[in-house]
Amino acid sequence: MPLFYQKRVPEMLVQNEDLSEEFCQIVEEENLDDAQQEKLEKRFATEMQVITRDDRLETIARDIVFHFPRRGYLGKAMVVAVDKFTAVKMYDKVQHHWKAEIKALLGRIAQTANEVEKQRLKKTVEWMRRVEMAVVVSEEAGEEEKFANRKLNIKPHRDRMARLDAQGHDIEYNFKDEGDPLQLVFVCAMWLTGFDAPTVSTLYLDKPMKDHTLMQTIARANRVSPYAIGGVEKKNGEIVDYYNVFRNMKKALKDYAQGEEGLDEPPVRDKDALFTLLDDAVEQALAYCTAIGIGLRDVLATEDVFSKVGMFNGFADVLLRNDESRRSFYVFENTVSALYEACKPEVLGRNKARVVAALAYLRGVTEALVEQQDIDKVAQRVADLLDESVVVNNAEGFKAKEFEAQYQIIKRGRTWDLSRIDFEKLREDFGAAVYKNIEIADLRGFIAHKLELMLAQNSTRSPFAQRFQAIIDKYNAGGSSTEQYFEDLVQYSQDLASEAERHVREGLTEDELEIFDLLRKDAMTQVETQKVKLAAKALLHRLREEQPKVLVQDWYKTDQTRRLVRSAVADVLNRELPEEGYDRAQFQTTCDNVFHLVLDYAAQGKKWAV
């Protein structure tokens, strides 16, 4: 994945631009012999004194505590210190400020009257309380005495490094496990090469590095991970540079990372490039809205955009003219949202929350209709977006509270009950509707949800899914008007309502109806139909109730138990199905269809076949 770096060099650090190769080589070694330690302490005393200066480390620790919980993607992270002693010291300092931050947040929670802010801060505190940290450094003889001489205690860290969890997993396994609470480790040389933990998304560098070692280290943050955290996906890695290591980056990239000069995208870019990408993405999203007739840019130019959220009904109606417009907008909104998360926490001071929130809310309103999603969840996300910017902009905090009160005027989807729909009233309401595309999307979203449930009940209903898609495709291709599209959906809904009640008319349960649909033939007589219904009932009773049991635990996993189920199916159908019209080949096909239905349900852990 792409990597972005940010220099956050403490002011008190005096840089030596001509740092010798020898110094870099010495600090690469984790266990120094006496000669190396003496050389480090005497020849490079100035450099080491500056790097390990206590007030400088305090500044870095406070910055890590601020930065780590406020990132967009809350992946795991590594703090890379100059040596083992400093790694332990940084752990102690971060732990101290971490606890102080939790205490401060709890104070804000107690004081604030803003419910949006309160809930957001509570989530942050809950996350911070779950986070575990550890020091990971190599072991050496006499280390407890060496650390004690510096007023540090390595023993609890060594015990943690050696401890196995309840499942027998070691610390390395814990850190690689995306769901494990071990989120932040302090290292100096271990795990910097040949170590992959895909959810590592941030490196805090405070150690002089050059060339191959530098390239190997930064690669810890660029691994692809499908693991989403809090709904946010990993889109990039971030390097926070406290030592100005990246003054050595050009040479390292030239020697180890780039192909033919000028042809390859650099694998590491300044984080400022992310803000440029965000600005471009916002501009393209707003330009697209303007092009299709959505005046979002004009609304955003006013001070009270979030007191006019009722206008989003009209915007959503434009998006819902056809699927292509809606999906194209989703691409723009996805891009803006992902870049905004990647730009955290610095983006909170750049007045981007309003436009990102407006785009997110327009999408949320649309999805609430098309996909029958809960509009309150969308509103909560937008309120959080606005409220978190109160860290740097109190005006945005006001907007969050204003939005919290105003969003409810947005049109929400109906509460549908297929069995009670008055279809004539539905047609009448559509004729009088101002936002006809919203009415269509609302009905279509309900149909899609209901159809999904009905297909889960009865797999033989696939022709209904095909017909539904054909209606949508015809409209998207321009083959029907808006009015005809709505009428097609209404007629389809009527047929769907009839299908939903068919099991009642047939005198069967939903499960019996599914078996019946697999057994039935075209053009059956009334007598044959009754016999097939009885066969469906008998088969389901045999499989679910009768002894000896054939649907035993994990029956679908072995040949022997599968044969028992197949045999039970064939025995019942041979006895119960009418002799007329089922020749040998057709009977075998029918048995196979029923058996494979039962097998599929069992393998998926569904319904009565488990």
C-alpha positions as CSV (number, residue, x, y, z in Angstrom):
1,M,0.0,0.0,0.0
2,P,1.1,3.6,-0.4
3,L,3.1,5.1,2.4
4,F,3.0,8.7,3.6
5,Y,5.4,10.3,6.0
6,Q,5.2,13.3,8.2
7,K,8.1,15.1,9.9
8,R,7.2,16.0,13.5
9,V,10.7,16.8,14.8
10,P,10.8,18.2,18.3
11,E,12.2,21.7,18.3
12,M,14.9,21.0,20.8
13,L,16.6,18.4,18.5
14,V,19.8,19.8,16.9
15,Q,20.3,17.8,13.7
16,N,23.7,16.7,12.5
17,E,23.2,16.6,8.7
18,D,26.4,14.7,8.2
19,L,25.6,11.9,10.6
20,S,28.3,9.3,10.1
21,E,27.8,5.8,8.7
22,E,29.5,4.5,11.8
23,F,27.0,6.0,14.2
24,C,24.1,4.5,12.2
25,Q,25.8,1.1,12.1
26,I,26.3,1.1,15.9
27,V,22.7,2.0,16.8
28,E,21.5,-0.7,14.4
29,E,22.9,-3.3,16.8
30,E,20.6,-4.1,19.6
31,N,23.1,-5.8,21.9
32,L,26.3,-3.8,22.0
33,D,29.5,-5.2,23.3
34,D,31.6,-3.2,25.8
35,A,33.7,-1.6,23.0
36,Q,30.7,-0.5,21.0
37,Q,28.9,0.9,24.1
38,E,32.0,2.9,25.1
39,K,32.3,4.3,21.6
40,L,28.7,5.2,21.5
41,E,28.8,7.0,24.9
42,K,32.1,8.8,24.3
43,R,32.6,9.4,20.5
44,F,28.9,10.1,19.9
45,A,28.0,11.5,23.3
46,T,26.4,14.7,21.8
47,E,24.1,12.8,19.4
48,M,23.0,10.4,22.1
49,Q,22.5,13.1,24.6
50,V,20.2,15.0,22.2
51,I,18.2,11.9,21.1
52,T,17.6,10.7,24.7
53,R,17.1,14.0,26.3
54,D,14.2,13.6,28.8
55,D,12.2,16.7,27.9
56,R,12.5,15.7,24.2
57,L,11.2,12.2,24.9
58,E,8.3,13.7,27.0
59,T,7.3,15.8,24.0
60,I,7.3,12.8,21.7
61,A,5.4,10.7,24.2
62,R,2.7,13.3,24.5
63,D,2.5,13.5,20.7
64,I,2.1,9.8,20.3
65,V,-0.7,9.8,22.9
66,F,-2.5,12.6,20.9
67,H,-1.9,11.0,17.5
68,F,-2.5,7.3,18.1
69,P,-6.2,7.4,19.1
70,R,-7.1,10.1,16.6
71,R,-6.0,8.4,13.4
72,G,-8.6,7.4,10.8
73,Y,-7.6,3.7,10.5
74,L,-6.9,2.6,14.0
75,G,-4.4,-0.1,13.0
76,K,-1.5,-1.3,15.1
77,A,1.7,0.7,15.5
78,M,5.4,0.5,16.3
79,V,7.5,3.0,18.2
80,V,11.2,2.7,17.0
81,A,13.6,4.0,19.6
82,V,17.4,4.5,19.4
83,D,18.2,1.7,21.9
84,K,16.7,-0.7,24.3
85,F,16.9,1.7,27.3
86,T,15.1,4.4,25.4
87,A,12.4,1.9,24.3
88,V,11.6,1.1,27.9
89,K,11.7,4.7,28.8
90,M,9.3,5.7,26.0
91,Y,6.9,2.9,27.1
92,D,6.9,4.3,30.6
93,K,6.3,7.9,29.4
94,V,3.5,6.9,26.9
95,Q,1.8,4.8,29.6
96,H,1.9,7.8,31.9
97,H,0.4,10.2,29.4
98,W,-2.1,7.6,28.1
99,K,-3.6,7.3,31.6
100,A,-3.7,11.1,31.9
101,E,-5.4,11.4,28.6
102,I,-8.1,8.9,29.6
103,K,-8.6,10.9,32.8
104,A,-8.9,14.1,30.9
105,L,-11.4,12.6,28.4
106,L,-13.5,11.4,31.3
107,G,-13.6,14.9,32.7
108,R,-14.8,16.2,29.3
109,I,-17.5,13.6,29.2
110,A,-18.7,14.6,32.7
111,Q,-18.8,18.3,31.8
112,T,-20.2,18.4,28.2
113,A,-23.9,18.9,27.6
114,N,-23.5,17.8,24.0
115,E,-24.7,14.3,23.6
116,V,-22.9,13.8,20.3
117,E,-19.6,14.8,21.8
118,K,-20.3,12.6,24.9
119,Q,-20.9,9.5,22.9
120,R,-17.9,10.1,20.7
121,L,-15.6,10.6,23.7
122,K,-17.0,7.5,25.3
123,K,-16.1,5.4,22.3
124,T,-12.5,6.9,22.3
125,V,-12.1,6.1,26.0
126,E,-13.4,2.5,25.5
127,W,-10.9,2.0,22.7
128,M,-8.0,3.4,24.7
129,R,-8.9,1.2,27.7
130,R,-8.8,-1.9,25.5
131,V,-5.4,-1.0,24.0
132,E,-2.4,-3.0,25.3
133,M,1.3,-2.0,24.8
134,A,4.5,-3.9,25.1
135,V,8.3,-3.5,24.8
136,V,9.9,-6.0,22.4
137,V,13.7,-6.1,22.6
138,S,16.3,-8.9,22.5
139,E,17.5,-10.5,25.7
140,E,21.2,-10.3,26.9
141,A,23.1,-11.5,29.9
142,G,23.0,-9.2,33.0
143,E,20.3,-7.0,31.5
144,E,18.4,-6.5,34.7
145,E,21.5,-4.8,36.3
146,K,22.2,-2.7,33.2
147,F,18.6,-1.4,33.2
148,A,18.6,-0.9,36.9
149,N,21.8,1.3,36.6
150,R,19.6,3.6,34.5
151,K,16.7,3.4,36.9
152,L,14.7,1.3,34.5
153,N,13.1,-2.1,35.1
154,I,13.2,-4.6,32.2
155,K,11.8,-7.6,34.2
156,P,8.0,-6.9,33.6
157,H,8.7,-6.4,29.9
158,R,10.8,-9.6,29.7
159,D,8.0,-11.5,31.5
160,R,5.5,-10.2,29.0
161,M,7.7,-11.1,26.0
162,A,8.0,-14.7,27.4
163,R,4.4,-15.1,28.4
164,L,1.9,-17.2,26.4
165,D,-1.8,-16.4,26.4
166,A,-4.6,-18.8,27.3
167,Q,-4.5,-20.3,23.8
168,G,-0.8,-20.8,23.9
169,H,0.0,-17.9,21.6
170,D,3.2,-15.8,22.1
171,I,3.6,-12.1,21.9
172,E,4.5,-12.1,18.2
173,Y,1.3,-14.0,17.4
174,N,-0.7,-11.6,19.5
175,F,0.6,-8.6,17.6
176,K,0.0,-10.1,14.3
177,D,-3.6,-11.1,15.3
178,E,-5.7,-8.1,14.1
179,G,-8.3,-8.7,16.8
180,D,-5.8,-8.9,19.7
181,P,-5.7,-5.9,22.1
182,L,-1.9,-5.7,21.8
183,Q,-1.8,-2.6,19.6
184,L,1.4,-0.6,20.2
185,V,4.9,-2.0,20.6
186,F,8.2,-0.3,21.5
187,V,11.2,-1.7,19.7
188,C,14.7,-0.7,18.6
189,A,15.8,-3.5,16.3
190,M,13.6,-6.5,16.7
191,W,10.6,-6.9,14.3
192,L,12.0,-4.2,11.9
193,T,13.0,-6.7,9.3
194,G,11.4,-10.0,8.1
195,F,8.3,-9.3,10.2
196,D,4.8,-8.9,8.8
197,A,1.8,-7.8,10.7
198,P,-0.6,-6.5,8.0
199,T,-2.7,-4.3,10.3
200,V,0.3,-2.2,11.3
201,S,-0.5,1.1,9.8
202,T,1.7,3.5,11.7
203,L,5.4,3.7,12.5
204,Y,6.8,6.3,14.9
205,L,10.5,6.7,14.0
206,D,12.9,8.2,16.5
207,K,16.1,6.5,15.5
208,P,18.8,7.4,13.0
209,M,18.6,5.1,10.0
210,K,19.9,4.9,6.5
211,D,19.8,2.8,3.3
212,H,18.6,-0.8,3.5
213,T,17.7,-0.7,7.2
214,L,15.5,2.4,6.6
215,M,13.7,0.8,3.7
216,Q,13.2,-2.5,5.5
217,T,11.7,-0.6,8.5
218,I,9.2,1.5,6.7
219,A,7.9,-1.6,4.9
220,R,6.4,-2.7,8.2
221,A,3.5,-0.3,7.5
222,N,2.7,-0.9,3.9
223,R,1.2,-4.4,4.0
224,V,-2.3,-4.9,2.5
225,S,-4.9,-5.8,5.1
226,P,-8.6,-6.5,4.4
227,Y,-9.4,-6.0,8.1
228,A,-11.7,-3.0,8.6
229,I,-11.7,-1.2,12.0
230,G,-14.8,0.7,13.0
231,G,-15.9,0.6,9.4
232,V,-12.7,2.2,8.2
233,E,-10.5,0.2,5.8
234,K,-6.7,0.4,5.6
235,K,-5.8,2.5,2.5
236,N,-2.2,3.4,3.3
237,G,0.6,3.3,5.9
238,E,1.9,6.3,7.8
239,I,5.4,7.1,9.0
240,V,5.7,9.7,11.8
241,D,9.3,10.9,11.7
242,Y,10.6,12.4,15.0
243,Y,14.3,12.3,14.0
244,N,14.1,13.7,10.5
245,V,15.2,10.3,9.2
246,F,13.7,11.1,5.8
247,R,16.5,13.5,4.9
248,N,18.2,10.2,4.0
249,M,15.2,8.9,2.1
250,K,16.1,10.0,-1.4
251,K,19.3,8.1,-1.4
252,A,17.7,5.0,0.1
253,L,14.9,5.1,-2.5
254,K,17.3,5.5,-5.3
255,D,19.5,2.5,-4.1
256,Y,16.8,0.1,-2.9
257,A,13.2,1.0,-3.9
258,Q,12.9,2.6,-7.3
259,G,13.3,1.2,-10.8
260,E,14.2,3.3,-13.8
261,E,14.5,6.9,-12.7
262,G,11.4,9.0,-13.4
263,L,9.1,6.2,-14.3
264,D,8.0,4.9,-10.9
265,E,5.8,6.5,-8.3
266,P,7.9,7.0,-5.1
267,P,6.8,4.4,-2.5
268,V,6.9,7.0,0.2
269,R,5.4,10.5,-0.2
270,D,5.0,13.5,2.1
271,K,1.7,13.4,3.9
272,D,0.9,16.9,2.4
273,A,0.2,15.0,-0.8
274,L,-2.8,13.4,0.9
275,F,-4.3,16.8,1.6
276,T,-3.8,17.7,-2.1
277,L,-5.5,14.4,-3.1
278,L,-8.4,15.2,-0.7
279,D,-8.8,18.7,-2.1
280,D,-8.9,17.3,-5.6
281,A,-11.4,14.5,-4.7
282,V,-13.7,17.0,-3.0
283,E,-13.6,19.3,-6.0
284,Q,-14.3,16.4,-8.4
285,A,-17.2,15.2,-6.2
286,L,-18.8,18.7,-6.1
287,A,-18.2,19.2,-9.9
288,Y,-20.0,15.9,-10.5
289,C,-22.9,17.0,-8.3
290,T,-23.2,20.3,-10.2
291,A,-23.1,18.4,-13.6
292,I,-26.1,16.3,-12.7
293,G,-28.1,19.1,-11.2
294,I,-27.3,18.9,-7.5
295,G,-26.5,22.3,-6.1
296,L,-24.4,21.0,-3.1
297,R,-21.7,23.6,-3.8
298,D,-24.2,26.5,-3.4
299,V,-25.6,25.1,-0.2
300,L,-22.1,24.6,1.3
301,A,-21.3,28.3,0.5
302,T,-23.9,29.4,3.0
303,E,-23.3,29.4,6.8
304,D,-26.4,27.5,7.7
305,V,-26.0,24.4,5.4
306,F,-27.1,22.0,8.2
307,S,-30.3,24.0,8.8
308,K,-31.3,23.3,5.2
309,V,-30.9,19.5,5.2
310,G,-34.5,19.3,3.9
311,M,-33.0,20.2,0.5
312,F,-31.2,16.8,0.6
313,N,-34.6,15.3,-0.4
314,G,-34.3,17.0,-3.7
315,F,-30.7,16.1,-4.1
316,A,-31.4,12.4,-3.4
317,D,-34.3,12.5,-5.9
318,V,-31.8,13.6,-8.6
319,L,-29.3,10.8,-7.7
320,L,-32.1,8.3,-7.8
321,R,-33.0,9.0,-11.4
322,N,-31.0,5.9,-12.4
323,D,-28.5,3.5,-10.9
324,E,-25.5,4.9,-12.9
325,S,-25.8,8.4,-11.4
326,R,-26.2,6.9,-7.9
327,R,-23.2,4.5,-8.2
328,S,-21.0,7.2,-9.7
329,F,-21.7,9.5,-6.8
330,Y,-20.9,6.6,-4.4
331,V,-17.4,6.3,-6.0
332,F,-16.8,10.0,-5.4
333,E,-18.0,9.9,-1.9
334,N,-16.0,6.7,-1.1
335,T,-12.8,8.5,-2.3
336,V,-13.4,11.6,-0.3
337,S,-14.3,9.6,2.9
338,A,-11.3,7.4,2.6
339,L,-8.9,10.3,2.0
340,Y,-10.4,12.2,4.9
341,E,-9.8,9.3,7.3
342,A,-6.2,9.0,6.0
343,C,-5.6,12.6,6.7
344,K,-6.5,12.4,10.4
345,P,-5.8,13.8,12.9
346,E,-4.2,16.8,11.1
347,V,-7.3,17.3,8.8
348,L,-9.4,18.2,11.8
349,G,-7.8,21.7,11.7
350,R,-8.4,22.3,8.0
351,N,-12.2,23.0,7.8
352,K,-13.1,20.0,5.7
353,A,-15.7,18.5,8.0
354,R,-18.7,20.3,6.5
355,V,-18.2,19.2,2.9
356,V,-17.2,15.6,3.9
357,A,-20.3,15.4,6.2
358,A,-22.6,16.8,3.5
359,L,-21.4,14.2,0.9
360,A,-21.7,11.4,3.5
361,Y,-25.2,12.5,4.4
362,L,-26.4,12.7,0.8
363,R,-25.2,9.2,0.3
364,G,-26.7,8.1,3.6
365,V,-30.1,9.5,2.7
366,T,-29.9,7.7,-0.6
367,E,-28.9,4.4,0.9
368,A,-31.6,4.6,3.5
369,L,-34.1,4.4,0.7
370,V,-32.4,2.1,-1.8
371,E,-31.0,-0.4,0.7
372,Q,-33.5,0.1,3.5
373,Q,-30.8,1.2,5.9
374,D,-31.3,3.0,9.2
375,I,-31.1,6.7,8.7
376,D,-30.2,7.2,12.4
377,K,-26.9,5.5,11.9
378,V,-26.0,7.7,9.0
379,A,-27.0,10.8,11.0
380,Q,-24.8,9.7,13.9
381,R,-21.8,9.3,11.7
382,V,-22.3,12.8,10.2
383,A,-22.8,14.3,13.7
384,D,-19.6,12.6,14.8
385,L,-17.7,14.0,11.7
386,L,-18.8,17.5,12.6
387,D,-18.4,17.2,16.4
388,E,-14.8,15.8,16.3
389,S,-13.7,18.9,14.6
390,V,-14.5,20.8,17.8
391,V,-11.0,19.9,18.8
392,V,-9.8,22.7,16.6
393,N,-12.9,24.6,15.6
394,N,-15.7,25.5,18.0
395,A,-17.9,26.7,15.2
396,E,-18.0,23.2,13.8
397,G,-19.0,21.9,17.2
398,F,-22.0,24.3,17.1
399,K,-22.9,22.9,13.6
400,A,-22.9,19.4,15.1
401,K,-25.5,20.3,17.6
402,E,-27.5,22.2,15.0
403,F,-27.4,19.2,12.7
404,E,-28.4,16.8,15.5
405,A,-31.7,18.7,15.8
406,Q,-32.3,19.3,12.1
407,Y,-31.6,16.0,10.4
408,Q,-34.9,14.5,11.3
409,I,-36.8,16.5,8.7
410,I,-35.2,14.3,6.0
411,K,-37.7,12.0,4.3
412,R,-37.4,8.5,5.7
413,G,-38.5,5.3,4.0
414,R,-42.0,4.0,4.7
415,T,-42.7,1.2,7.1
416,W,-43.8,-1.5,4.7
417,D,-46.0,-4.6,5.3
418,L,-46.5,-6.5,2.0
419,S,-49.6,-8.1,3.2
420,R,-51.3,-4.8,4.0
421,I,-50.3,-2.6,1.1
422,D,-53.2,-0.7,-0.6
423,F,-51.8,-0.7,-4.1
424,E,-54.4,1.8,-5.4
425,K,-53.4,4.2,-2.7
426,L,-49.8,3.6,-3.5
427,R,-50.5,4.7,-7.1
428,E,-52.4,7.7,-5.9
429,D,-49.6,8.8,-3.6
430,F,-47.1,8.5,-6.4
431,G,-49.1,10.7,-8.7
432,A,-49.1,13.5,-6.1
433,A,-45.4,13.0,-5.0
434,V,-42.9,15.8,-5.5
435,Y,-39.9,13.5,-5.4
436,K,-41.0,10.6,-7.7
437,N,-37.5,9.0,-7.8
438,I,-37.5,8.8,-4.0
439,E,-40.9,7.1,-4.1
440,I,-39.6,4.6,-6.6
441,A,-36.3,4.0,-4.7
442,D,-38.3,3.4,-1.5
443,L,-40.6,0.8,-3.1
444,R,-37.6,-0.8,-4.9
445,G,-35.6,-1.0,-1.7
446,F,-38.5,-2.6,0.1
447,I,-39.0,-5.1,-2.8
448,A,-35.3,-6.0,-2.8
449,H,-35.3,-6.6,1.0
450,K,-38.5,-8.6,0.9
451,L,-37.3,-10.7,-2.1
452,E,-34.1,-11.5,-0.3
453,L,-36.1,-12.9,2.7
454,M,-38.4,-14.8,0.4
455,L,-35.6,-16.4,-1.5
456,A,-34.0,-17.5,1.8
457,Q,-37.3,-19.2,2.6
458,N,-37.7,-20.9,-0.7
459,S,-34.9,-21.3,-3.2
460,T,-37.3,-22.1,-6.1
461,R,-38.3,-18.5,-6.3
462,S,-35.3,-17.5,-8.4
463,P,-37.6,-16.5,-11.4
464,F,-38.9,-13.7,-9.2
465,A,-35.3,-12.4,-8.8
466,Q,-34.8,-12.5,-12.5
467,R,-38.0,-10.7,-13.3
468,F,-37.1,-8.0,-10.7
469,Q,-33.7,-7.4,-12.3
470,A,-35.2,-7.3,-15.8
471,I,-37.6,-4.4,-14.7
472,I,-34.6,-2.5,-13.3
473,D,-32.4,-3.1,-16.3
474,K,-35.2,-2.0,-18.7
475,Y,-35.5,1.3,-16.9
476,N,-31.8,2.0,-16.6
477,A,-31.5,1.3,-20.4
478,G,-34.2,3.9,-21.1
479,G,-36.8,1.4,-22.1
480,S,-39.5,2.7,-19.7
481,S,-40.6,6.1,-18.3
482,T,-40.5,6.9,-14.7
483,E,-44.3,6.4,-14.4
484,Q,-44.1,3.0,-16.2
485,Y,-41.2,2.0,-14.0
486,F,-43.2,2.6,-10.9
487,E,-46.2,0.8,-12.4
488,D,-44.1,-2.2,-13.2
489,L,-42.8,-2.3,-9.6
490,V,-46.3,-2.0,-8.2
491,Q,-47.5,-4.9,-10.4
492,Y,-44.5,-6.9,-9.3
493,S,-45.2,-6.1,-5.7
494,Q,-48.7,-7.4,-6.1
495,D,-47.4,-10.7,-7.5
496,L,-44.8,-10.9,-4.7
497,A,-47.6,-10.4,-2.2
498,S,-49.5,-13.2,-3.7
499,E,-46.5,-15.5,-3.7
500,A,-45.8,-14.6,0.0
501,E,-49.2,-16.0,0.9
502,R,-49.2,-19.1,-1.4
503,H,-48.2,-21.5,1.3
504,V,-51.4,-20.6,3.1
505,R,-53.5,-21.2,0.1
506,E,-51.8,-24.5,-0.5
507,G,-52.2,-25.6,3.1
508,L,-48.5,-26.0,3.7
509,T,-45.8,-24.5,5.8
510,E,-43.0,-22.4,4.1
511,D,-40.6,-25.4,4.4
512,E,-43.2,-27.8,3.0
513,L,-43.9,-25.5,0.2
514,E,-40.3,-25.4,-0.9
515,I,-40.2,-29.2,-1.0
516,F,-43.5,-29.3,-2.8
517,D,-42.1,-26.9,-5.5
518,L,-39.2,-29.2,-6.1
519,L,-41.5,-32.3,-6.4
520,R,-44.3,-30.8,-8.5
521,K,-44.6,-31.3,-12.3
522,D,-46.4,-29.2,-14.9
523,A,-50.0,-29.9,-15.5
524,M,-50.8,-32.1,-12.5
525,T,-54.3,-33.2,-11.8
526,Q,-56.0,-32.2,-8.5
527,V,-55.4,-35.7,-7.2
528,E,-51.8,-35.7,-8.2
529,T,-51.3,-32.3,-6.6
530,Q,-52.7,-33.6,-3.3
531,K,-50.4,-36.6,-3.4
532,V,-47.3,-34.4,-4.0
533,K,-48.3,-32.2,-1.1
534,L,-48.6,-35.2,1.2
535,A,-45.2,-36.4,-0.1
536,A,-43.6,-33.1,0.8
537,K,-45.1,-33.3,4.3
538,A,-44.0,-36.9,4.7
539,L,-40.5,-36.2,3.6
540,L,-40.0,-33.3,5.9
541,H,-41.4,-35.3,8.8
542,R,-39.1,-38.2,8.1
543,L,-36.0,-36.0,7.9
544,R,-36.8,-33.9,11.0
545,E,-38.8,-36.1,13.3
546,E,-38.6,-39.8,12.7
547,Q,-36.2,-42.5,14.0
548,P,-33.6,-43.5,13.2
549,K,-32.3,-40.0,12.8
550,V,-30.5,-39.3,9.6
551,L,-29.8,-35.6,10.0
552,V,-27.2,-36.2,12.7
553,Q,-24.4,-33.8,13.7
554,D,-22.2,-32.9,10.6
555,W,-23.9,-35.5,8.5
556,Y,-23.0,-33.7,5.3
557,K,-19.2,-34.3,5.9
558,T,-19.0,-38.0,5.3
559,D,-20.0,-40.3,2.5
560,Q,-21.7,-42.8,4.8
561,T,-24.0,-40.3,6.4
562,R,-24.8,-38.6,3.1
563,R,-25.8,-41.9,1.6
564,L,-28.2,-42.5,4.6
565,V,-29.9,-39.1,3.9
566,R,-30.1,-39.8,0.2
567,S,-31.6,-43.2,0.8
568,A,-34.2,-41.7,3.2
569,V,-35.2,-39.2,0.6
570,A,-35.6,-41.9,-2.1
571,D,-37.5,-44.2,0.2
572,V,-40.1,-41.6,1.1
573,L,-40.6,-40.3,-2.4
574,N,-40.8,-43.8,-3.9
575,R,-43.6,-44.5,-1.4
576,E,-45.5,-41.2,-1.5
577,L,-45.2,-39.7,-5.0
578,P,-47.9,-40.6,-7.5
579,E,-46.8,-43.4,-9.9
580,E,-48.3,-41.5,-12.9
581,G,-45.9,-39.1,-14.7
582,Y,-42.7,-40.0,-12.8
583,D,-40.6,-42.3,-14.9
584,R,-37.3,-43.6,-13.7
585,A,-35.2,-40.7,-15.0
586,Q,-37.6,-38.1,-13.7
587,F,-37.8,-39.7,-10.3
588,Q,-34.0,-39.8,-10.0
589,T,-33.7,-36.1,-11.0
590,T,-36.4,-35.2,-8.4
591,C,-34.6,-37.2,-5.7
592,D,-31.3,-35.5,-6.6
593,N,-32.8,-32.0,-6.5
594,V,-34.3,-32.6,-3.0
595,F,-31.1,-34.2,-1.7
596,H,-28.9,-31.3,-2.9
597,L,-31.2,-28.7,-1.4
598,V,-30.9,-30.5,2.0
599,L,-27.1,-30.9,1.5
600,D,-26.7,-27.2,0.7
601,Y,-28.7,-26.0,3.7
602,A,-26.8,-28.3,6.0
603,A,-23.4,-27.2,4.7
604,Q,-24.4,-23.5,5.2
605,G,-25.8,-24.2,8.6
606,K,-29.3,-23.1,7.6
607,K,-32.8,-24.0,8.5
608,W,-33.9,-27.4,9.5
609,A,-31.2,-29.4,7.6
610,V,-28.4,-28.7,10.1
